[in-house]
Amino acid sequence: MTTIGVQAMMLKDSFTEIGAFETLRKVSGIGYNAVEISQIPMTPENVAELDRSRSELGMDIAALSVAMETPRGRPGDSLAEHFDKIVDDAKRLDSKLLRIGMLPFPAMKSIGAVVDFAKQANDYAERLQEQGLGLYYHNHHIEFAKFDGKYMLDIIAENSPAMGMEIDVHWVQRGGLEPVRTLEKYAGRTAMVHLKDYRIGELPESALGLLDSGDAAGFMTEFKNVVQFAEVGEGNLDFASIIPAAQAAGAQYLLVEQDELYGRTVWEALQTSHNNLAALGQSELF
């Protein structure tokens, strides 16, 4: 059974302001009953509130985010330094899926660096399998850069057979590929899909003022920024085709995410996505 949930990156400010449990109470009130944890510190207090949300709200902690190594200046748990803690947190929260949000920036510099990252990730994936946990990789657009004619994402996949995929359809589109075909390509190893729409927004009137004043560079910045993230159903992606393709690919969770909100609140955005998914006939997946 596939479940629609929320990617908690959207909720990090709320987690800070009112805590994990009260945030997830609001998420549940909209109608989502699964959440992927990302950019949320896994402190004892947050883990306890996440656990409480399971018992009191029926919230499914679908997946936890992990890094292979803790990035400099960005505290958080990593497989290299906190492997046992990550496993303990996942088991306490009954989360069978772990996901890497992106490969480290230095690993993007060459095909050799990509291969090294993938092989190291595969080693961790095999260790996690021994604990009953799966490791998955989440794409952005950068993974559709080509090395010797091959997409970076394919290189990662080929060199990490024990690691699955979390396909983000917005970033697939922004990377120049078609979401349904990409889901078909990775069928059988895709456990999670990010539902994030792709919208071409309006060019703001102020941009024309920049052009009139001779600020061509400022105008071009505004021109490029018409490519936007959007609530599901408010952009150009064909979710009527994407959702069944994700299910056919084996996705256990479809996770609503929106990186930028353009003046709306996170609650308004999540409600709009929920309403539009329901209108597509997907109410039974919540």
N, C-alpha and C positions, 0 to 999 in steps of 0.2 A: 504494500500500500504506500503510495506517495503522499507526503504531507507538505502543505504550504506553511512556511514559517517566516521569520524575520531575521535578518542579519543585524547583530547588535551593534555593529559599528555606528549605525544611525542613532543609537540610544546612549552613547557614551556620556553625553552631557547630563542626561536624565539620571543615569546610574550615579554620577557624581553628586547631583543635586538632591535626589530623593531616595537613592539606594536601589539595589538590584531588585528586591522583592516588590516594592511599590511601582517601579518601572514596569516590571513584568505583569503586575496586576492591570496596568493600563493597556499593555499589549493584549492581554487576554480579553479585556473589555471590548476591544475592537473586533476580536474574533480569531486572532492568531494564537495557536497553542503549541508552537515550537519556536525555538530560538537558537541561532548559532552565535556563540560567544566570540567576540573579536574586539580588540582594543579596550578590553575591560580587565583591570588588574585582578589576578586570581589570588587575592588576599584571603586569609581565613574568614573574614567577615563576608566578602562577596560570595565565596564558595558556600558558606552556610546559608546565605539568603537564596542563592540559586537552588540549593537543595530544598529549602523551605518552599520555594515556588513549585517544585515538583509535587510535593505532598499536599500543599494547600490549594494550588491553582491548577494542578494537572499539567503544568508546563513541561514539555519535552525539551531537554537540553540536547539539541540535535547534534552539535559538534563543538569542539573547542579548537581555538587557534593556537598554533605553536610556531616557534622559530627554531631553526637548527642551532643557531648561536645568537646570543643576546646582542642586538645591535648597540654599538657604542653610543652612550648618551640616552638610550631608550630602555628603561628598565622593563623587565618582564621575564617570564619563564622561557627557558630554551631546552631543547632536547640534549644539548651538550652538557648543560650545567644542572638541569632540574628534571632529568628523565623520570626518576622515581616519583617525584611530586606530581608530574603531569599524569602519570599512570594512575596514581592514587586519586587525583581529582576526577579523572575521567570515570573511574570505577565508582566513586561515590555518587557521581551525577548520572550514572548509567549512560554515559556518552560513548558510543562505540566508534565514533568518527573523529579524527583529528585532521586539521588542515593547515597547510603552509600557504600564507597569503601571497607571497611573491618570493622569488629567489633573491639573494642579496645583490645589491647593485654591482659589486665587483665581479660577480659571477656572470655578468652580461657582456664582459669585455671581449670574449673569444669563445670559439667552439670548445676549446679545451677546458675553459673555466666552467662552461655550461655542463659538460660531461662530468667534470669533477663534482659539481653540485649534485647532479642527478644520482651519481653513484653513492655519494654520501647519504643522500636522502633515502636511497634504496636500502642501505644498511640499517637506518633507523626504522624504515617501514617493516623490515624483516624482524627486528627486535620487538616492535610494537605488535606484530602479528602473534608473537609468542604470548603476549598479554591479552589477546583477544581484541585488539584495537587495530583499526585501519588508518593509514595515512594517505592524504589526498593533496593534490596540488591545484591551487587556484590561479587562473590566468588573468593577465591584463592584456593590453595590446602589444606590449614589447615582445611577448613570446611568439609573435608572428613575424618578427624579423627573420631574415633568412641567412643561414650560414652554409656556404657551399650548396646553395639551392634547396636547403631543407629548413623548414620552420623550426625555430628554437623549441617550441612546444613538442614537436615530434622528437627532437633530440632528447629532451627531458624524458619523454615517455619511453623511448627505446632503451634508455640507460637506467631506468628505474621501474622494472617490471612489477615490483611489489607495491608500488605506489599508484593510487588511482587518481582520478581527475575530478575537480570541481569546476565546471564550465560556467563562466560568466558571459551571458549572451550579449550584453552591452559591449564589453571589451572585445568580444569576437567581431562584432559589427565594426567597431572603431578600428580594429586591426585589419579590416578589409575582407573578412571572410563572412560566410553566411551561417547563421546560428544553427539551423536545422541540419545542414550537411556536416557541420562540426560535431554536433551531438551524435549523428549517425556514425561518424568516423570513430568516436570514442565510446561507442556503445559497449556495454559490458564492463567498463572500468570507471564509469561516471556514477558516483553516489550522490552528488549534490550539484544543483544548478542554481546560479544566481539569476533571479528575475529582476532585471533592471532595464528600463526602456531607454530609447535613443531618440532624442528630439532635436529638431532644428528649430531654435527659438527665433523670435523676432529681433531684427537689428534695432537696437535702441535709438531713439531720436537723437540722443546726445552724441552718438557716434558720427552722425552727419555733421554735427557742429564741430567735432574734431577735424573732420575733413575740410570744412569751410575755413577753419583757422590755420590750416596748413600742417596739422599734426597727422601726417599720413601713417606714422608708426602706431600712434594711439588708435587711429581708425582701424588699422589692420588687426590689432589686438581684439577690439570689439567684434570685428568681422569673424575672426576665428572662434570667438567664444559663443557663437550662435549654436555650435554643437554642444548639446546639453544632456545631462542625466535627466530622467523623467520618471514620474510615477508609472507603474505598469498600466498600459492601456492609454497613456497620454502622449505617446510618441509614435514612432514609425515601425517598431518591430511587430512581427506577426505572431502574437502569443497564442492565437488559435491553432497555429501549426507547431510552435515551439514547445508548448506544454505536452502534447501527446508524443512529440519526438523525445523529450526529456524522459517521459515515463517509459517509452520503448527502449531508451538507452540504459534503463535500470536505476534512474535517480530515485533515491529514497526521500530526499527533501528538495523542495523548490523554495528558495529563500529570497524574499523581497528585500531589495537594497536600493538606496539612492544616495550617491556620494555627495551631491549638493542639492539644496532645497530651494534656492532662489527666492527667499523671503517667506516661504511657507514654514509652518511648524512641522516637526517630525510626525506629530499625531495626525495632522491634516493629510500629509503625504501617505502615511500608512493606511488611513481610512480610504483615501481615493483608490489606492492600489487594491485594497480589499474589495471595494465596491465594484471595480472594473473586472476583477477576477471572478467575482460572483456572477456578474452579468455575462461573462463568457461561459457560464455553466460549470464553474469549478468549486462551487460551495462545498461539495462533499469532500474536498481535499483539505479543508481547514480543520 
